[in-house]
Amino acid sequence: MLNLFSIVIGVVALLLGIVPFLPFFAWGYWFVIPIAIVGAAVGALSSRNGGRNLNLILILIFGLRLMLGGGLI
């Protein structure tokens, strides 16, 4: 059940992360990354790894995009 909840949180973070992917909106990742962190924490409590892995990949991609845009040093 926690894995499913983590996947839902990850999908929400993914959908919210589409808009900041556009130029000049990368600052929006500062609001999306904490959602993915919560999803990864919930996924870590689960016995399965799917939800946790989804959220960790989202954190990695969104953080990389922030670094490329200069929003994260």
PQR file of N, CA, C, O and H, with PARSE charges and radii, in Angstrom:
ATOM      1  N   MET A   1       0.818  -1.192   0.000 -0.4000 1.5000
ATOM      2  CA  MET A   1       0.000   0.000   0.000 -0.0000 2.0000
ATOM      3  C   MET A   1       0.865   1.259   0.000  0.5500 1.7000
ATOM      4  O   MET A   1       0.560   2.225  -0.700 -0.5500 1.4000
ATOM      5  N   LEU A   2       1.935   1.249   0.779 -0.4000 1.5000
ATOM      6  CA  LEU A   2       2.825   2.408   0.799 -0.0000 2.0000
ATOM      7  C   LEU A   2       3.530   2.591  -0.537  0.5500 1.7000
ATOM      8  O   LEU A   2       3.808   3.719  -0.944 -0.5500 1.4000
ATOM      9  H   LEU A   2       2.183   0.464   1.348  0.4000 1.0000
ATOM     10  N   ASN A   3       3.822   1.485  -1.224 -0.4000 1.5000
ATOM     11  CA  ASN A   3       4.460   1.578  -2.531 -0.0000 2.0000
ATOM     12  C   ASN A   3       3.524   2.258  -3.529  0.5500 1.7000
ATOM     13  O   ASN A   3       3.963   3.102  -4.310 -0.5500 1.4000
ATOM     14  H   ASN A   3       3.596   0.569  -0.893  0.4000 1.0000
ATOM     15  N   LEU A   4       2.257   1.904  -3.510 -0.4000 1.5000
ATOM     16  CA  LEU A   4       1.278   2.526  -4.396 -0.0000 2.0000
ATOM     17  C   LEU A   4       1.139   4.011  -4.087  0.5500 1.7000
ATOM     18  O   LEU A   4       1.063   4.830  -5.004 -0.5500 1.4000
ATOM     19  H   LEU A   4       1.900   1.218  -2.875  0.4000 1.0000
ATOM     20  N   PHE A   5       1.105   4.363  -2.816 -0.4000 1.5000
ATOM     21  CA  PHE A   5       1.019   5.766  -2.409 -0.0000 2.0000
ATOM     22  C   PHE A   5       2.257   6.530  -2.863  0.5500 1.7000
ATOM     23  O   PHE A   5       2.154   7.683  -3.280 -0.5500 1.4000
ATOM     24  H   PHE A   5       1.166   3.698  -2.072  0.4000 1.0000
ATOM     25  N   SER A   6       3.415   5.903  -2.786 -0.4000 1.5000
ATOM     26  CA  SER A   6       4.654   6.525  -3.239 -0.0000 2.0000
ATOM     27  C   SER A   6       4.647   6.733  -4.750  0.5500 1.7000
ATOM     28  O   SER A   6       5.124   7.759  -5.234 -0.5500 1.4000
ATOM     29  H   SER A   6       3.498   4.966  -2.447  0.4000 1.0000
ATOM     30  N   ILE A   7       4.117   5.781  -5.489 -0.4000 1.5000
ATOM     31  CA  ILE A   7       4.017   5.927  -6.945 -0.0000 2.0000
ATOM     32  C   ILE A   7       3.064   7.063  -7.303  0.5500 1.7000
ATOM     33  O   ILE A   7       3.336   7.828  -8.229 -0.5500 1.4000
ATOM     34  H   ILE A   7       3.729   4.947  -5.095  0.4000 1.0000
ATOM     35  N   VAL A   8       1.959   7.180  -6.586 -0.4000 1.5000
ATOM     36  CA  VAL A   8       1.019   8.281  -6.834 -0.0000 2.0000
ATOM     37  C   VAL A   8       1.697   9.621  -6.575  0.5500 1.7000
ATOM     38  O   VAL A   8       1.538  10.557  -7.359 -0.5500 1.4000
ATOM     39  H   VAL A   8       1.738   6.559  -5.834  0.4000 1.0000
ATOM     40  N   ILE A   9       2.445   9.721  -5.490 -0.4000 1.5000
ATOM     41  CA  ILE A   9       3.175  10.955  -5.199 -0.0000 2.0000
ATOM     42  C   ILE A   9       4.192  11.236  -6.304  0.5500 1.7000
ATOM     43  O   ILE A   9       4.365  12.386  -6.709 -0.5500 1.4000
ATOM     44  H   ILE A   9       2.574   8.961  -4.853  0.4000 1.0000
ATOM     45  N   GLY A  10       4.858  10.201  -6.789 -0.4000 1.5000
ATOM     46  CA  GLY A  10       5.824  10.366  -7.870 -0.0000 2.0000
ATOM     47  C   GLY A  10       5.182  10.833  -9.162  0.5500 1.7000
ATOM     48  O   GLY A  10       5.747  11.672  -9.865 -0.5500 1.4000
ATOM     49  H   GLY A  10       4.717   9.268  -6.460  0.4000 1.0000
ATOM     50  N   VAL A  11       4.018  10.308  -9.485 -0.4000 1.5000
ATOM     51  CA  VAL A  11       3.315  10.730 -10.699 -0.0000 2.0000
ATOM     52  C   VAL A  11       2.872  12.187 -10.570  0.5500 1.7000
ATOM     53  O   VAL A  11       2.951  12.947 -11.535 -0.5500 1.4000
ATOM     54  H   VAL A  11       3.559   9.627  -8.914  0.4000 1.0000
ATOM     55  N   VAL A  12       2.410  12.578  -9.388 -0.4000 1.5000
ATOM     56  CA  VAL A  12       2.043  13.979  -9.159 -0.0000 2.0000
ATOM     57  C   VAL A  12       3.265  14.878  -9.328  0.5500 1.7000
ATOM     58  O   VAL A  12       3.178  15.931  -9.960 -0.5500 1.4000
ATOM     59  H   VAL A  12       2.347  11.960  -8.603  0.4000 1.0000
ATOM     60  N   ALA A  13       4.400  14.470  -8.768 -0.4000 1.5000
ATOM     61  CA  ALA A  13       5.631  15.252  -8.918 -0.0000 2.0000
ATOM     62  C   ALA A  13       6.055  15.315 -10.381  0.5500 1.7000
ATOM     63  O   ALA A  13       6.536  16.349 -10.845 -0.5500 1.4000
ATOM     64  H   ALA A  13       4.471  13.615  -8.254  0.4000 1.0000
ATOM     65  N   LEU A  14       5.880  14.217 -11.105 -0.4000 1.5000
ATOM     66  CA  LEU A  14       6.231  14.200 -12.526 -0.0000 2.0000
ATOM     67  C   LEU A  14       5.349  15.159 -13.313  0.5500 1.7000
ATOM     68  O   LEU A  14       5.846  15.906 -14.156 -0.5500 1.4000
ATOM     69  H   LEU A  14       5.490  13.377 -10.728  0.4000 1.0000
ATOM     70  N   LEU A  15       4.054  15.146 -13.050 -0.4000 1.5000
ATOM     71  CA  LEU A  15       3.147  16.047 -13.754 -0.0000 2.0000
ATOM     72  C   LEU A  15       3.431  17.505 -13.410  0.5500 1.7000
ATOM     73  O   LEU A  15       3.378  18.372 -14.282 -0.5500 1.4000
ATOM     74  H   LEU A  15       3.651  14.539 -12.365  0.4000 1.0000
ATOM     75  N   LEU A  16       3.733  17.777 -12.141 -0.4000 1.5000
ATOM     76  CA  LEU A  16       4.076  19.145 -11.751 -0.0000 2.0000
ATOM     77  C   LEU A  16       5.437  19.561 -12.290  0.5500 1.7000
ATOM     78  O   LEU A  16       5.710  20.754 -12.420 -0.5500 1.4000
ATOM     79  H   LEU A  16       3.776  17.072 -11.433  0.4000 1.0000
ATOM     80  N   GLY A  17       6.291  18.600 -12.603 -0.4000 1.5000
ATOM     81  CA  GLY A  17       7.629  18.895 -13.104 -0.0000 2.0000
ATOM     82  C   GLY A  17       7.693  19.129 -14.597  0.5500 1.7000
ATOM     83  O   GLY A  17       8.765  19.420 -15.127 -0.5500 1.4000
ATOM     84  H   GLY A  17       6.070  17.630 -12.497  0.4000 1.0000
ATOM     85  N   ILE A  18       6.573  19.011 -15.288 -0.4000 1.5000
ATOM     86  CA  ILE A  18       6.574  19.245 -16.734 -0.0000 2.0000
ATOM     87  C   ILE A  18       6.700  20.733 -17.040  0.5500 1.7000
ATOM     88  O   ILE A  18       7.471  21.114 -17.920 -0.5500 1.4000
ATOM     89  H   ILE A  18       5.702  18.775 -14.857  0.4000 1.0000
ATOM     90  N   VAL A  19       5.963  21.575 -16.336 -0.4000 1.5000
ATOM     91  CA  VAL A  19       5.995  23.019 -16.594 -0.0000 2.0000
ATOM     92  C   VAL A  19       7.368  23.624 -16.314  0.5500 1.7000
ATOM     93  O   VAL A  19       7.849  24.395 -17.144 -0.5500 1.4000
ATOM     94  H   VAL A  19       5.336  21.265 -15.620  0.4000 1.0000
ATOM     95  N   PRO A  20       8.026  23.322 -15.198 -0.5600 1.5000
ATOM     96  CA  PRO A  20       9.354  23.911 -14.973  0.2800 2.0000
ATOM     97  C   PRO A  20      10.415  23.435 -15.950  0.5500 1.7000
ATOM     98  O   PRO A  20      11.520  23.977 -15.957 -0.5500 1.4000
ATOM     99  N   PHE A  21      10.119  22.447 -16.769 -0.4000 1.5000
ATOM    100  CA  PHE A  21      11.090  21.991 -17.756 -0.0000 2.0000
ATOM    101  C   PHE A  21      11.279  23.022 -18.862  0.5500 1.7000
ATOM    102  O   PHE A  21      12.292  23.014 -19.561 -0.5500 1.4000
ATOM    103  H   PHE A  21       9.221  22.006 -16.764  0.4000 1.0000
ATOM    104  N   LEU A  22      10.299  23.907 -19.018 -0.4000 1.5000
ATOM    105  CA  LEU A  22      10.400  24.981 -20.005 -0.0000 2.0000
ATOM    106  C   LEU A  22      11.401  26.032 -19.533  0.5500 1.7000
ATOM    107  O   LEU A  22      11.610  26.188 -18.330 -0.5500 1.4000
ATOM    108  H   LEU A  22       9.475  23.914 -18.451  0.4000 1.0000
ATOM    109  N   PRO A  23      12.023  26.754 -20.467 -0.5600 1.5000
ATOM    110  CA  PRO A  23      12.970  27.801 -20.062  0.2800 2.0000
ATOM    111  C   PRO A  23      12.287  28.867 -19.198  0.5500 1.7000
ATOM    112  O   PRO A  23      11.101  29.149 -19.369 -0.5500 1.4000
ATOM    113  N   PHE A  24      13.030  29.440 -18.293 -0.4000 1.5000
ATOM    114  CA  PHE A  24      12.611  30.513 -17.382 -0.0000 2.0000
ATOM    115  C   PHE A  24      11.648  30.053 -16.289  0.5500 1.7000
ATOM    116  O   PHE A  24      11.222  30.872 -15.475 -0.5500 1.4000
ATOM    117  H   PHE A  24      13.994  29.211 -18.154  0.4000 1.0000
ATOM    118  N   PHE A  25      11.298  28.790 -16.247 -0.4000 1.5000
ATOM    119  CA  PHE A  25      10.418  28.282 -15.201 -0.0000 2.0000
ATOM    120  C   PHE A  25      11.102  27.238 -14.332  0.5500 1.7000
ATOM    121  O   PHE A  25      10.440  26.547 -13.557 -0.5500 1.4000
ATOM    122  H   PHE A  25      11.644  28.125 -16.909  0.4000 1.0000
ATOM    123  N   ALA A  26      12.415  27.116 -14.452 -0.4000 1.5000
ATOM    124  CA  ALA A  26      13.140  26.083 -13.710 -0.0000 2.0000
ATOM    125  C   ALA A  26      13.084  26.307 -12.206  0.5500 1.7000
ATOM    126  O   ALA A  26      13.300  25.369 -11.438 -0.5500 1.4000
ATOM    127  H   ALA A  26      12.953  27.678 -15.082  0.4000 1.0000
ATOM    128  N   TRP A  27      12.800  27.527 -11.771 -0.4000 1.5000
ATOM    129  CA  TRP A  27      12.675  27.783 -10.335 -0.0000 2.0000
ATOM    130  C   TRP A  27      11.528  26.972  -9.730  0.5500 1.7000
ATOM    131  O   TRP A  27      11.478  26.782  -8.515 -0.5500 1.4000
ATOM    132  H   TRP A  27      12.625  28.289 -12.395  0.4000 1.0000
ATOM    133  N   GLY A  28      10.615  26.498 -10.564 -0.4000 1.5000
ATOM    134  CA  GLY A  28       9.503  25.686 -10.077 -0.0000 2.0000
ATOM    135  C   GLY A  28       9.939  24.348  -9.504  0.5500 1.7000
ATOM    136  O   GLY A  28       9.202  23.722  -8.742 -0.5500 1.4000
ATOM    137  H   GLY A  28      10.655  26.652 -11.552  0.4000 1.0000
ATOM    138  N   TYR A  29      11.152  23.908  -9.876 -0.4000 1.5000
ATOM    139  CA  TYR A  29      11.658  22.651  -9.324 -0.0000 2.0000
ATOM    140  C   TYR A  29      11.905  22.745  -7.826  0.5500 1.7000
ATOM    141  O   TYR A  29      11.921  21.725  -7.137 -0.5500 1.4000
ATOM    142  H   TYR A  29      11.751  24.417 -10.494  0.4000 1.0000
ATOM    143  N   TRP A  30      12.096  23.959  -7.313 -0.4000 1.5000
ATOM    144  CA  TRP A  30      12.265  24.118  -5.868 -0.0000 2.0000
ATOM    145  C   TRP A  30      10.995  23.711  -5.125  0.5500 1.7000
ATOM    146  O   TRP A  30      11.056  23.365  -3.946 -0.5500 1.4000
ATOM    147  H   TRP A  30      12.082  24.788  -7.873  0.4000 1.0000
ATOM    148  N   PHE A  31       9.857  23.748  -5.794 -0.4000 1.5000
ATOM    149  CA  PHE A  31       8.597  23.326  -5.182 -0.0000 2.0000
ATOM    150  C   PHE A  31       8.278  21.865  -5.474  0.5500 1.7000
ATOM    151  O   PHE A  31       7.532  21.232  -4.727 -0.5500 1.4000
ATOM    152  H   PHE A  31       9.807  24.030  -6.752  0.4000 1.0000
ATOM    153  N   VAL A  32       8.838  21.325  -6.556 -0.4000 1.5000
ATOM    154  CA  VAL A  32       8.524  19.955  -6.966 -0.0000 2.0000
ATOM    155  C   VAL A  32       9.455  18.938  -6.295  0.5500 1.7000
ATOM    156  O   VAL A  32       9.021  17.837  -5.955 -0.5500 1.4000
ATOM    157  H   VAL A  32       9.444  21.839  -7.163  0.4000 1.0000
ATOM    158  N   ILE A  33      10.711  19.291  -6.105 -0.4000 1.5000
ATOM    159  CA  ILE A  33      11.671  18.355  -5.512 -0.0000 2.0000
ATOM    160  C   ILE A  33      11.257  17.921  -4.098  0.5500 1.7000
ATOM    161  O   ILE A  33      11.381  16.737  -3.786 -0.5500 1.4000
ATOM    162  H   ILE A  33      11.063  20.185  -6.381  0.4000 1.0000
ATOM    163  N   PRO A  34      10.773  18.820  -3.229 -0.5600 1.5000
ATOM    164  CA  PRO A  34      10.328  18.331  -1.907  0.2800 2.0000
ATOM    165  C   PRO A  34       9.176  17.326  -1.977  0.5500 1.7000
ATOM    166  O   PRO A  34       9.077  16.442  -1.125 -0.5500 1.4000
ATOM    167  N   ILE A  35       8.311  17.452  -2.978 -0.4000 1.5000
ATOM    168  CA  ILE A  35       7.233  16.472  -3.141 -0.0000 2.0000
ATOM    169  C   ILE A  35       7.824  15.107  -3.470  0.5500 1.7000
ATOM    170  O   ILE A  35       7.383  14.088  -2.938 -0.5500 1.4000
ATOM    171  H   ILE A  35       8.392  18.170  -3.669  0.4000 1.0000
ATOM    172  N   ALA A  36       8.827  15.091  -4.351 -0.4000 1.5000
ATOM    173  CA  ALA A  36       9.479  13.825  -4.700 -0.0000 2.0000
ATOM    174  C   ALA A  36      10.259  13.256  -3.511  0.5500 1.7000
ATOM    175  O   ALA A  36      10.363  12.038  -3.367 -0.5500 1.4000
ATOM    176  H   ALA A  36       9.185  15.918  -4.783  0.4000 1.0000
ATOM    177  N   ILE A  37      10.803  14.124  -2.665 -0.4000 1.5000
ATOM    178  CA  ILE A  37      11.510  13.652  -1.467 -0.0000 2.0000
ATOM    179  C   ILE A  37      10.532  12.958  -0.520  0.5500 1.7000
ATOM    180  O   ILE A  37      10.852  11.919   0.058 -0.5500 1.4000
ATOM    181  H   ILE A  37      10.719  15.113  -2.782  0.4000 1.0000
ATOM    182  N   VAL A  38       9.347  13.533  -0.365 -0.4000 1.5000
ATOM    183  CA  VAL A  38       8.321  12.894   0.472 -0.0000 2.0000
ATOM    184  C   VAL A  38       7.927  11.543  -0.124  0.5500 1.7000
ATOM    185  O   VAL A  38       7.755  10.567   0.606 -0.5500 1.4000
ATOM    186  H   VAL A  38       9.088  14.377  -0.835  0.4000 1.0000
ATOM    187  N   GLY A  39       7.786  11.487  -1.444 -0.4000 1.5000
ATOM    188  CA  GLY A  39       7.465  10.221  -2.103 -0.0000 2.0000
ATOM    189  C   GLY A  39       8.551   9.181  -1.907  0.5500 1.7000
ATOM    190  O   GLY A  39       8.256   8.002  -1.711 -0.5500 1.4000
ATOM    191  H   GLY A  39       7.926  12.280  -2.037  0.4000 1.0000
ATOM    192  N   ALA A  40       9.816   9.613  -1.959 -0.4000 1.5000
ATOM    193  CA  ALA A  40      10.922   8.676  -1.736 -0.0000 2.0000
ATOM    194  C   ALA A  40      10.930   8.182  -0.293  0.5500 1.7000
ATOM    195  O   ALA A  40      11.240   7.019  -0.034 -0.5500 1.4000
ATOM    196  H   ALA A  40      10.055  10.570  -2.119  0.4000 1.0000
ATOM    197  N   ALA A  41      10.591   9.058   0.639 -0.4000 1.5000
ATOM    198  CA  ALA A  41      10.543   8.649   2.045 -0.0000 2.0000
ATOM    199  C   ALA A  41       9.424   7.638   2.281  0.5500 1.7000
ATOM    200  O   ALA A  41       9.609   6.661   3.006 -0.5500 1.4000
ATOM    201  H   ALA A  41      10.339  10.003   0.429  0.4000 1.0000
ATOM    202  N   VAL A  42       8.277   7.869   1.674 -0.4000 1.5000
ATOM    203  CA  VAL A  42       7.169   6.920   1.804 -0.0000 2.0000
ATOM    204  C   VAL A  42       7.536   5.600   1.129  0.5500 1.7000
ATOM    205  O   VAL A  42       7.220   4.527   1.642 -0.5500 1.4000
ATOM    206  H   VAL A  42       8.126   8.663   1.085  0.4000 1.0000
ATOM    207  N   GLY A  43       8.202   5.682  -0.018 -0.4000 1.5000
ATOM    208  CA  GLY A  43       8.630   4.475  -0.720 -0.0000 2.0000
ATOM    209  C   GLY A  43       9.675   3.692   0.046  0.5500 1.7000
ATOM    210  O   GLY A  43       9.747   2.469  -0.072 -0.5500 1.4000
ATOM    211  H   GLY A  43       8.459   6.554  -0.435  0.4000 1.0000
ATOM    212  N   ALA A  44      10.490   4.386   0.833 -0.4000 1.5000
ATOM    213  CA  ALA A  44      11.498   3.697   1.637 -0.0000 2.0000
ATOM    214  C   ALA A  44      10.852   2.883   2.755  0.5500 1.7000
ATOM    215  O   ALA A  44      11.435   1.906   3.225 -0.5500 1.4000
ATOM    216  H   ALA A  44      10.432   5.380   0.929  0.4000 1.0000
ATOM    217  N   LEU A  45       9.665   3.271   3.180 -0.4000 1.5000
ATOM    218  CA  LEU A  45       8.955   2.531   4.220 -0.0000 2.0000
ATOM    219  C   LEU A  45       8.276   1.278   3.671  0.5500 1.7000
ATOM    220  O   LEU A  45       7.875   0.399   4.433 -0.5500 1.4000
ATOM    221  H   LEU A  45       9.190   4.064   2.798  0.4000 1.0000
ATOM    222  N   SER A  46       8.148   1.200   2.350 -0.4000 1.5000
ATOM    223  CA  SER A  46       7.485   0.064   1.717 -0.0000 2.0000
ATOM    224  C   SER A  46       8.446  -1.113   1.569  0.5500 1.7000
ATOM    225  O   SER A  46       9.666  -0.946   1.592 -0.5500 1.4000
ATOM    226  H   SER A  46       8.473   1.915   1.731  0.4000 1.0000
ATOM    227  N   SER A  47       7.877  -2.293   1.418 -0.4000 1.5000
ATOM    228  CA  SER A  47       8.713  -3.480   1.214 -0.0000 2.0000
ATOM    229  C   SER A  47       9.163  -3.614  -0.237  0.5500 1.7000
ATOM    230  O   SER A  47      10.083  -4.378  -0.529 -0.5500 1.4000
ATOM    231  H   SER A  47       6.886  -2.429   1.399  0.4000 1.0000
ATOM    232  N   ARG A  48       8.531  -2.889  -1.141 -0.4000 1.5000
ATOM    233  CA  ARG A  48       8.916  -2.913  -2.558 -0.0000 2.0000
ATOM    234  C   ARG A  48       9.707  -1.656  -2.896  0.5500 1.7000
ATOM    235  O   ARG A  48       9.715  -0.694  -2.128 -0.5500 1.4000
ATOM    236  H   ARG A  48       7.783  -2.268  -0.904  0.4000 1.0000
ATOM    237  N   ASN A  49      10.371  -1.668  -4.047 -0.4000 1.5000
ATOM    238  CA  ASN A  49      11.280  -0.583  -4.388 -0.0000 2.0000
ATOM    239  C   ASN A  49      10.795   0.311  -5.521  0.5500 1.7000
ATOM    240  O   ASN A  49      11.445   1.316  -5.810 -0.5500 1.4000
ATOM    241  H   ASN A  49      10.364  -2.449  -4.671  0.4000 1.0000
ATOM    242  N   GLY A  50       9.700  -0.004  -6.163 -0.4000 1.5000
ATOM    243  CA  GLY A  50       9.273   0.731  -7.348 -0.0000 2.0000
ATOM    244  C   GLY A  50       8.994   2.201  -7.099  0.5500 1.7000
ATOM    245  O   GLY A  50       9.486   3.056  -7.836 -0.5500 1.4000
ATOM    246  H   GLY A  50       9.172  -0.820  -5.928  0.4000 1.0000
ATOM    247  N   GLY A  51       8.219   2.507  -6.080 -0.4000 1.5000
ATOM    248  CA  GLY A  51       7.879   3.895  -5.781 -0.0000 2.0000
ATOM    249  C   GLY A  51       9.083   4.702  -5.348  0.5500 1.7000
ATOM    250  O   GLY A  51       9.249   5.854  -5.747 -0.5500 1.4000
ATOM    251  H   GLY A  51       7.820   1.812  -5.481  0.4000 1.0000
ATOM    252  N   ARG A  52       9.920   4.092  -4.531 -0.4000 1.5000
ATOM    253  CA  ARG A  52      11.137   4.775  -4.088 -0.0000 2.0000
ATOM    254  C   ARG A  52      12.049   5.076  -5.264  0.5500 1.7000
ATOM    255  O   ARG A  52      12.589   6.177  -5.372 -0.5500 1.4000
ATOM    256  H   ARG A  52       9.786   3.155  -4.207  0.4000 1.0000
ATOM    257  N   ASN A  53      12.224   4.093  -6.149 -0.4000 1.5000
ATOM    258  CA  ASN A  53      13.100   4.288  -7.302 -0.0000 2.0000
ATOM    259  C   ASN A  53      12.562   5.361  -8.240  0.5500 1.7000
ATOM    260  O   ASN A  53      13.334   6.164  -8.765 -0.5500 1.4000
ATOM    261  H   ASN A  53      11.786   3.199  -6.061  0.4000 1.0000
ATOM    262  N   LEU A  54      11.252   5.388  -8.458 -0.4000 1.5000
ATOM    263  CA  LEU A  54      10.651   6.419  -9.301 -0.0000 2.0000
ATOM    264  C   LEU A  54      10.953   7.804  -8.752  0.5500 1.7000
ATOM    265  O   LEU A  54      11.362   8.695  -9.496 -0.5500 1.4000
ATOM    266  H   LEU A  54      10.625   4.736  -8.032  0.4000 1.0000
ATOM    267  N   ASN A  55      10.754   7.983  -7.461 -0.4000 1.5000
ATOM    268  CA  ASN A  55      10.978   9.292  -6.858 -0.0000 2.0000
ATOM    269  C   ASN A  55      12.455   9.665  -6.836  0.5500 1.7000
ATOM    270  O   ASN A  55      12.794  10.836  -7.007 -0.5500 1.4000
ATOM    271  H   ASN A  55      10.423   7.258  -6.857  0.4000 1.0000
ATOM    272  N   LEU A  56      13.333   8.699  -6.631 -0.4000 1.5000
ATOM    273  CA  LEU A  56      14.764   9.004  -6.662 -0.0000 2.0000
ATOM    274  C   LEU A  56      15.209   9.420  -8.059  0.5500 1.7000
ATOM    275  O   LEU A  56      16.047  10.311  -8.203 -0.5500 1.4000
ATOM    276  H   LEU A  56      13.058   7.747  -6.493  0.4000 1.0000
ATOM    277  N   ILE A  57      14.661   8.787  -9.084 -0.4000 1.5000
ATOM    278  CA  ILE A  57      14.986   9.182 -10.457 -0.0000 2.0000
ATOM    279  C   ILE A  57      14.467  10.591 -10.741  0.5500 1.7000
ATOM    280  O   ILE A  57      15.150  11.384 -11.389 -0.5500 1.4000
ATOM    281  H   ILE A  57      13.981   8.063  -8.968  0.4000 1.0000
ATOM    282  N   LEU A  58      13.267  10.905 -10.260 -0.4000 1.5000
ATOM    283  CA  LEU A  58      12.728  12.251 -10.450 -0.0000 2.0000
ATOM    284  C   LEU A  58      13.582  13.292  -9.735  0.5500 1.7000
ATOM    285  O   LEU A  58      13.836  14.364 -10.284 -0.5500 1.4000
ATOM    286  H   LEU A  58      12.713  10.261  -9.733  0.4000 1.0000
ATOM    287  N   ILE A  59      14.026  12.989  -8.518 -0.4000 1.5000
ATOM    288  CA  ILE A  59      14.888  13.921  -7.788 -0.0000 2.0000
ATOM    289  C   ILE A  59      16.180  14.146  -8.554  0.5500 1.7000
ATOM    290  O   ILE A  59      16.657  15.277  -8.654 -0.5500 1.4000
ATOM    291  H   ILE A  59      13.819  12.118  -8.072  0.4000 1.0000
ATOM    292  N   LEU A  60      16.745  13.079  -9.094 -0.4000 1.5000
ATOM    293  CA  LEU A  60      17.988  13.189  -9.859 -0.0000 2.0000
ATOM    294  C   LEU A  60      17.796  14.045 -11.111  0.5500 1.7000
ATOM    295  O   LEU A  60      18.610  14.927 -11.384 -0.5500 1.4000
ATOM    296  H   LEU A  60      16.358  12.161  -9.013  0.4000 1.0000
ATOM    297  N   ILE A  61      16.737  13.798 -11.867 -0.4000 1.5000
ATOM    298  CA  ILE A  61      16.489  14.552 -13.101 -0.0000 2.0000
ATOM    299  C   ILE A  61      16.191  16.016 -12.790  0.5500 1.7000
ATOM    300  O   ILE A  61      16.738  16.911 -13.435 -0.5500 1.4000
ATOM    301  H   ILE A  61      16.076  13.082 -11.645  0.4000 1.0000
ATOM    302  N   PHE A  62      15.333  16.264 -11.811 -0.4000 1.5000
ATOM    303  CA  PHE A  62      14.977  17.643 -11.482 -0.0000 2.0000
ATOM    304  C   PHE A  62      16.172  18.396 -10.901  0.5500 1.7000
ATOM    305  O   PHE A  62      16.361  19.576 -11.195 -0.5500 1.4000
ATOM    306  H   PHE A  62      14.889  15.537 -11.287  0.4000 1.0000
ATOM    307  N   GLY A  63      16.972  17.726 -10.085 -0.4000 1.5000
ATOM    308  CA  GLY A  63      18.176  18.362  -9.542 -0.0000 2.0000
ATOM    309  C   GLY A  63      19.195  18.666 -10.623  0.5500 1.7000
ATOM    310  O   GLY A  63      19.845  19.710 -10.587 -0.5500 1.4000
ATOM    311  H   GLY A  63      16.818  16.767  -9.847  0.4000 1.0000
ATOM    312  N   LEU A  64      19.341  17.763 -11.586 -0.4000 1.5000
ATOM    313  CA  LEU A  64      20.247  18.000 -12.708 -0.0000 2.0000
ATOM    314  C   LEU A  64      19.781  19.197 -13.522  0.5500 1.7000
ATOM    315  O   LEU A  64      20.595  20.017 -13.948 -0.5500 1.4000
ATOM    316  H   LEU A  64      18.812  16.914 -11.615  0.4000 1.0000
ATOM    317  N   ARG A  65      18.485  19.300 -13.737 -0.4000 1.5000
ATOM    318  CA  ARG A  65      17.938  20.443 -14.482 -0.0000 2.0000
ATOM    319  C   ARG A  65      18.177  21.742 -13.717  0.5500 1.7000
ATOM    320  O   ARG A  65      18.469  22.771 -14.326 -0.5500 1.4000
ATOM    321  H   ARG A  65      17.824  18.634 -13.391  0.4000 1.0000
ATOM    322  N   LEU A  66      18.057  21.706 -12.405 -0.4000 1.5000
ATOM    323  CA  LEU A  66      18.349  22.896 -11.602 -0.0000 2.0000
ATOM    324  C   LEU A  66      19.817  23.282 -11.716  0.5500 1.7000
ATOM    325  O   LEU A  66      20.137  24.464 -11.836 -0.5500 1.4000
ATOM    326  H   LEU A  66      17.819  20.870 -11.911  0.4000 1.0000
ATOM    327  N   MET A  67      20.712  22.302 -11.678 -0.4000 1.5000
ATOM    328  CA  MET A  67      22.143  22.602 -11.799 -0.0000 2.0000
ATOM    329  C   MET A  67      22.476  23.175 -13.169  0.5500 1.7000
ATOM    330  O   MET A  67      23.279  24.103 -13.270 -0.5500 1.4000
ATOM    331  H   MET A  67      20.452  21.341 -11.580  0.4000 1.0000
ATOM    332  N   LEU A  68      21.877  22.642 -14.213 -0.4000 1.5000
ATOM    333  CA  LEU A  68      22.143  23.156 -15.557 -0.0000 2.0000
ATOM    334  C   LEU A  68      21.647  24.588 -15.719  0.5500 1.7000
ATOM    335  O   LEU A  68      22.245  25.374 -16.454 -0.5500 1.4000
ATOM    336  H   LEU A  68      21.225  21.889 -14.131  0.4000 1.0000
ATOM    337  N   GLY A  69      20.565  24.926 -15.042 -0.4000 1.5000
ATOM    338  CA  GLY A  69      20.020  26.277 -15.123 -0.0000 2.0000
ATOM    339  C   GLY A  69      20.653  27.248 -14.156  0.5500 1.7000
ATOM    340  O   GLY A  69      20.331  28.435 -14.184 -0.5500 1.4000
ATOM    341  H   GLY A  69      20.080  24.287 -14.445  0.4000 1.0000
ATOM    342  N   GLY A  70      21.546  26.782 -13.298 -0.4000 1.5000
ATOM    343  CA  GLY A  70      22.205  27.661 -12.341 -0.0000 2.0000
ATOM    344  C   GLY A  70      21.425  27.884 -11.063  0.5500 1.7000
ATOM    345  O   GLY A  70      21.793  28.748 -10.267 -0.5500 1.4000
ATOM    346  H   GLY A  70      21.808  25.817 -13.275  0.4000 1.0000
ATOM    347  N   GLY A  71      20.356  27.131 -10.842 -0.4000 1.5000
ATOM    348  CA  GLY A  71      19.549  27.315  -9.648 -0.0000 2.0000
ATOM    349  C   GLY A  71      20.031  26.518  -8.455  0.5500 1.7000
ATOM    350  O   GLY A  71      19.543  26.709  -7.342 -0.5500 1.4000
ATOM    351  H   GLY A  71      20.057  26.429 -11.489  0.4000 1.0000
ATOM    352  N   LEU A  72      20.987  25.623  -8.675 -0.4000 1.5000
ATOM    353  CA  LEU A  72      21.533  24.797  -7.609 -0.0000 2.0000
ATOM    354  C   LEU A  72      23.032  24.715  -7.820  0.5500 1.7000
ATOM    355  O   LEU A  72      23.501  24.321  -8.888 -0.5500 1.4000
ATOM    356  H   LEU A  72      21.384  25.468  -9.579  0.4000 1.0000
ATOM    357  N   ILE A  73      23.765  25.084  -6.814 -0.4000 1.5000
ATOM    358  CA  ILE A  73      25.230  25.120  -6.964 -0.0000 2.0000
ATOM    359  C   ILE A  73      25.837  23.870  -6.372  0.5500 1.7000
ATOM    360  O   ILE A  73      27.056  23.705  -6.396 -0.5500 1.4000
ATOM    361  H   ILE A  73      23.384  25.404  -5.946  0.4000 1.0000
TER
END
